[in-house]
Amino acid sequence: EFNIASPAQLSKILFEPFNLNLPIAGIKKNNNGYSTAANELAKLIGTHPIIELIQKYRELSKIKSTYLNPLPGYIGDDDRIHGHFNLTVAQTGRISSTEPNLQNIPIKTPAGREIRRAFVAEQGKIFVSLDYSQFGLRLAAYLANDTELIENFNNGADIHNVVASTIFEVEQEEVTKEQRRSAKVINFGILYGMSPHGLSLATGMNIKQATEFVDKYRETRKPIFDYMSKLLGESRESGFVGTLYGRRRPTPDLKSSNFIVRSGAERATINFPIQGTESDIMKLAMIKLSEKLDEGSAIVLQIHDSIIIETNSENAERLAEMAKNLMESVAPEVDVELKVDYSIAT
């Protein structure tokens, strides 16, 4: 018997010779012994049934403590949950949610989706969800003036397929699911400073393959990397970085002598114009949408690149088309096509 939630006890059970004695090659060590963090246990999948059981236990424990236990306490007299939405907490300017965090309702696992099913529209109404597609990558292409990437977006190309085709040197119709997935991971991850190590963890590539992939990607998307390099130089000089619409964030830590602090500041500086501009455009869209919504319709949730509207069932399709067109045209100065997908559900 042992406490599954105790990293020290779990480490002993998993790795000590007189217990399960699981392989330790490649497993990081910390003060409790060998690490039992999620990314370390993922390396041991298939070595013993206990690994999958621990992962399932952790998933269910988190769902219970984060959602099942606290959510009923937030239900108001009107049988609805009214979250708090903050404009000035996230440094990028994104709207954040607390008490409870309604932007983080799980969706990736069957158990998580059961939690999401608990959120329903008022009787006789329906939810319309609208989501900017590949928002960050489109804005990165625009801000970096990557004309090839802009043209691909504007022509409706499958951007992950295009990148995979270029990097793996195969025709687009010959790109495999694994190759497209690798391209998708790096397309999004590169905006947040993904390294070859991070790519290898996300895709299962070895370090050599991941390094070659990142190097090829740098050649393919040279305008974006040139933009990032120029952005860091200008921000060190000026002491700030800005969004397309002029909102600024100070960048004093770019000159820090501490490598970890400086590296974090560099990632934040590169990320800010993209995520910050996303945030600005989203807020413009929300303002314009609120002016267009008819009585009985309301924005009930905003999740990063998405807006959820509650409306009368018979009105849903018309409202979805109106909102889609408005969101796609809200920033005419951006010469890359902003694409919005929508879905309708109860």
C-alpha positions in Angstrom: 0.0 0.0 0.0 1.2 3.5 -0.8 -0.1 7.0 -1.5 -0.4 7.4 -5.3 -0.4 11.2 -4.9 3.0 11.2 -3.1 5.8 11.6 -5.7 8.4 10.2 -3.2 6.4 7.0 -2.4 5.4 6.5 -6.1 9.0 6.9 -7.2 10.1 4.1 -4.7 7.3 1.8 -5.9 8.2 2.3 -9.6 11.9 2.4 -9.6 13.5 0.6 -6.6 14.9 -2.9 -7.1 12.8 -4.5 -4.5 9.6 -3.0 -5.9 8.7 -2.8 -9.6 12.3 -1.9 -10.7 11.1 -0.2 -13.9 13.7 1.0 -16.4 15.3 4.3 -15.4 17.1 5.1 -18.7 16.2 8.7 -19.7 14.1 9.3 -16.6 15.0 12.6 -14.8 16.0 12.6 -11.2 14.9 15.1 -8.5 14.9 15.4 -4.7 12.3 12.6 -4.4 14.3 10.2 -6.5 13.4 9.5 -10.1 10.7 11.8 -11.4 7.1 10.7 -11.7 6.0 13.7 -13.7 3.5 13.1 -16.5 6.1 13.6 -19.3 8.5 11.1 -17.5 5.8 8.5 -17.0 4.9 8.8 -20.7 8.3 7.4 -21.5 7.4 4.2 -19.6 4.0 3.4 -21.4 4.0 -0.3 -22.2 6.5 -1.3 -19.6 4.0 -2.2 -16.9 0.2 -1.8 -16.6 0.6 0.5 -13.5 1.7 3.4 -15.7 -1.6 3.6 -17.6 -3.5 3.1 -14.3 -1.5 6.0 -12.7 -2.3 8.2 -15.7 -6.0 7.4 -15.4 -6.0 8.0 -11.6 -4.4 11.4 -12.1 -6.9 12.3 -14.8 -9.9 11.4 -12.7 -8.4 13.0 -9.6 -7.9 16.3 -11.4 -11.4 16.2 -12.9 -12.9 15.6 -9.4 -10.9 18.3 -7.7 -11.0 20.9 -10.4 -14.6 20.4 -11.7 -16.9 17.9 -10.0 -16.3 19.2 -6.5 -16.2 23.0 -7.0 -18.5 23.7 -9.9 -21.8 23.1 -8.1 -20.8 25.8 -5.6 -20.7 28.4 -8.3 -24.3 27.8 -9.5 -26.4 30.9 -8.9 -30.0 31.3 -8.0 -30.8 31.3 -11.7 -29.2 27.9 -12.2 -26.4 29.4 -14.2 -22.7 29.8 -13.5 -21.5 33.4 -13.8 -17.7 33.4 -14.2 -15.3 36.3 -13.6 -13.6 37.6 -16.8 -10.4 39.6 -16.3 -9.1 42.1 -18.8 -5.8 43.0 -17.2 -4.4 39.7 -15.8 -2.9 37.9 -18.8 0.2 39.8 -19.9 -0.7 39.3 -23.6 -4.0 41.1 -23.0 -6.1 38.0 -23.5 -9.3 37.8 -21.4 -8.8 35.3 -18.6 -11.4 33.5 -16.5 -11.6 32.8 -12.8 -14.1 31.6 -10.2 -14.4 29.2 -12.0 -12.1 29.1 -15.0 -14.6 28.5 -17.8 -11.9 28.6 -20.5 -10.4 25.3 -19.3 -13.3 22.9 -19.4 -11.7 19.6 -20.6 -12.4 18.1 -24.0 -9.5 15.7 -24.9 -10.6 12.6 -23.0 -14.0 10.8 -22.7 -14.2 11.6 -19.0 -13.4 15.3 -19.7 -16.1 15.5 -22.3 -18.6 14.3 -19.8 -17.9 17.5 -17.8 -18.3 19.6 -20.9 -21.7 18.0 -21.5 -23.0 19.4 -18.2 -23.0 22.9 -19.7 -26.2 23.3 -21.6 -28.1 26.2 -23.2 -31.2 27.6 -21.6 -34.4 25.8 -22.6 -35.4 26.8 -26.2 -32.0 28.2 -26.9 -28.8 26.9 -28.5 -25.1 27.6 -28.5 -23.2 29.0 -31.5 -19.4 28.6 -31.2 -17.2 30.6 -33.5 -13.5 30.0 -33.7 -10.6 31.8 -35.5 -8.8 29.1 -37.5 -5.0 29.0 -37.1 -5.2 32.6 -35.8 -1.7 32.9 -34.4 0.0 31.4 -37.5 -2.0 33.7 -39.9 -1.0 36.8 -37.9 2.6 35.7 -37.7 2.6 35.4 -41.5 1.2 38.9 -41.7 3.5 40.5 -39.1 6.6 38.9 -40.7 5.4 39.7 -44.2 5.9 36.0 -45.2 4.4 36.5 -48.6 4.5 32.8 -49.5 2.7 31.8 -46.3 0.1 34.6 -46.8 -0.6 33.4 -50.3 -1.1 29.9 -49.1 -3.6 31.0 -46.5 -5.4 33.3 -48.9 -5.7 30.4 -51.4 -7.2 28.1 -48.8 -4.3 25.7 -48.7 -3.8 23.1 -46.0 -0.9 24.9 -44.4 0.3 21.9 -42.4 0.3 19.7 -45.5 2.2 22.4 -47.4 4.9 22.7 -44.8 5.2 18.9 -44.4 5.5 18.5 -48.2 8.4 21.1 -48.3 10.3 19.7 -45.3 9.9 16.0 -46.1 10.4 16.7 -49.9 7.4 14.8 -51.0 4.4 15.8 -53.1 1.5 17.2 -51.1 -0.8 14.2 -52.0 2.0 11.9 -50.6 2.2 13.5 -47.2 1.4 11.0 -44.4 -0.6 11.6 -41.3 2.5 11.5 -39.2 4.3 13.9 -41.4 1.4 16.4 -41.3 1.2 16.0 -37.5 4.9 16.9 -37.2 4.4 19.9 -39.4 1.3 21.0 -37.3 3.2 20.6 -34.0 6.1 22.8 -35.3 3.8 25.3 -37.0 2.1 26.1 -33.8 5.0 25.4 -31.4 7.5 27.6 -33.2 5.5 30.7 -32.1 6.3 29.8 -28.5 9.9 29.0 -29.0 9.7 25.2 -29.5 13.1 23.5 -29.4 14.2 20.3 -31.1 13.8 18.7 -27.6 10.2 19.9 -27.4 9.4 18.7 -30.9 10.9 15.2 -30.1 8.7 14.9 -27.0 5.6 16.0 -28.9 6.1 13.8 -32.0 8.2 10.8 -30.9 11.1 11.9 -33.2 14.6 11.3 -31.9 16.7 14.4 -31.2 18.7 14.1 -34.4 15.5 13.9 -36.5 13.9 16.8 -34.6 17.0 19.0 -35.0 17.0 18.4 -38.7 13.3 19.1 -38.9 13.7 22.4 -37.1 16.7 23.4 -39.2 14.7 22.7 -42.4 11.7 24.6 -41.0 13.9 27.6 -40.3 14.9 27.6 -44.0 11.3 27.2 -45.2 9.9 30.0 -42.9 12.9 32.3 -43.1 10.8 35.5 -43.1 9.2 34.6 -39.7 12.6 33.8 -38.1 14.1 37.0 -39.6 11.1 38.9 -38.1 11.6 37.3 -34.7 15.3 38.2 -34.7 14.6 41.8 -35.7 11.8 42.1 -33.1 14.2 41.0 -30.3 16.9 43.5 -31.4 14.4 46.4 -31.6 12.8 45.5 -28.3 16.2 45.4 -26.5 16.9 48.9 -27.9 13.5 50.5 -27.2 12.6 48.6 -24.0 9.2 47.5 -25.1 7.3 45.4 -27.6 3.9 46.3 -29.2 0.9 44.8 -30.9 -0.3 45.8 -34.3 -2.7 48.3 -32.7 0.0 49.9 -30.5 -0.6 48.2 -27.1 2.8 47.9 -25.4 4.6 45.7 -23.0 7.9 46.6 -21.3 10.8 44.2 -22.0 13.6 45.1 -19.4 14.5 41.4 -18.8 15.8 41.1 -22.4 19.0 42.7 -20.9 19.1 40.4 -17.9 22.5 38.7 -17.1 20.5 35.6 -15.9 20.2 33.2 -18.9 16.9 31.7 -17.7 15.3 35.1 -17.1 16.6 36.4 -20.4 15.4 33.3 -22.3 11.9 33.6 -20.8 11.8 37.3 -21.8 12.8 36.5 -25.3 10.0 34.0 -25.7 7.5 36.4 -24.2 8.7 39.2 -26.5 8.3 37.1 -29.6 4.9 35.8 -28.5 3.4 39.2 -27.4 2.8 40.9 -30.9 1.1 37.7 -32.1 -1.0 36.8 -29.1 -1.5 40.4 -28.2 -2.8 41.3 -31.7 -5.1 38.2 -31.6 -6.5 39.6 -28.3 -7.0 43.0 -29.8 -8.8 41.7 -32.8 -10.9 39.4 -30.6 -12.0 42.3 -28.4 -12.9 44.4 -31.5 -15.0 41.5 -32.8 -16.7 41.1 -29.4 -17.6 44.8 -29.3 -19.0 44.8 -32.9 -20.9 41.5 -32.3 -22.5 42.8 -29.1 -23.9 45.8 -31.2 -25.3 43.4 -33.8 -26.9 40.8 -31.6 -30.7 40.9 -31.4 -32.7 40.5 -28.2 -32.5 37.0 -26.8 -28.9 36.5 -28.0 -25.8 37.1 -25.9 -22.1 36.3 -25.8 -21.8 33.9 -22.8 -18.2 32.8 -23.1 -14.9 33.9 -24.7 -12.1 31.3 -24.9 -8.9 32.7 -26.4 -9.7 32.5 -30.2 -13.3 31.5 -29.7 -16.6 33.1 -28.9 -19.7 31.3 -27.7 -23.1 32.9 -28.2 -26.4 31.7 -26.8 -29.4 32.4 -29.0 -32.9 31.2 -29.9 -32.8 27.9 -31.8 -34.6 29.2 -34.9 -32.1 32.1 -35.1 -28.9 30.1 -34.8 -27.9 29.5 -38.5 -28.5 33.1 -39.5 -26.7 34.5 -36.5 -23.7 32.1 -37.1 -23.3 33.3 -40.7 -23.6 37.0 -39.6 -21.0 36.5 -36.8 -18.6 34.6 -39.0 -18.7 37.3 -41.7 -18.2 40.0 -39.0 -15.3 38.3 -37.3 -13.5 37.6 -40.6 -13.8 41.2 -41.7 -13.2 43.0 -38.4 -9.5 43.8 -39.2 -9.4 44.9 -42.9 -5.8 46.2 -42.4 -4.6 42.6 -42.0 -3.9 41.4 -45.5 -4.0 37.7 -44.6 -7.4 36.0 -44.7 -8.9 35.5 -41.2 -10.9 32.3 -41.3 -13.7 31.6 -38.8 -15.3 28.1 -38.3 -18.5 27.7 -36.4 -20.6 25.0 -34.9 -24.1 24.9 -33.4 -25.1 22.7 -30.5 -27.3 22.5 -27.4 
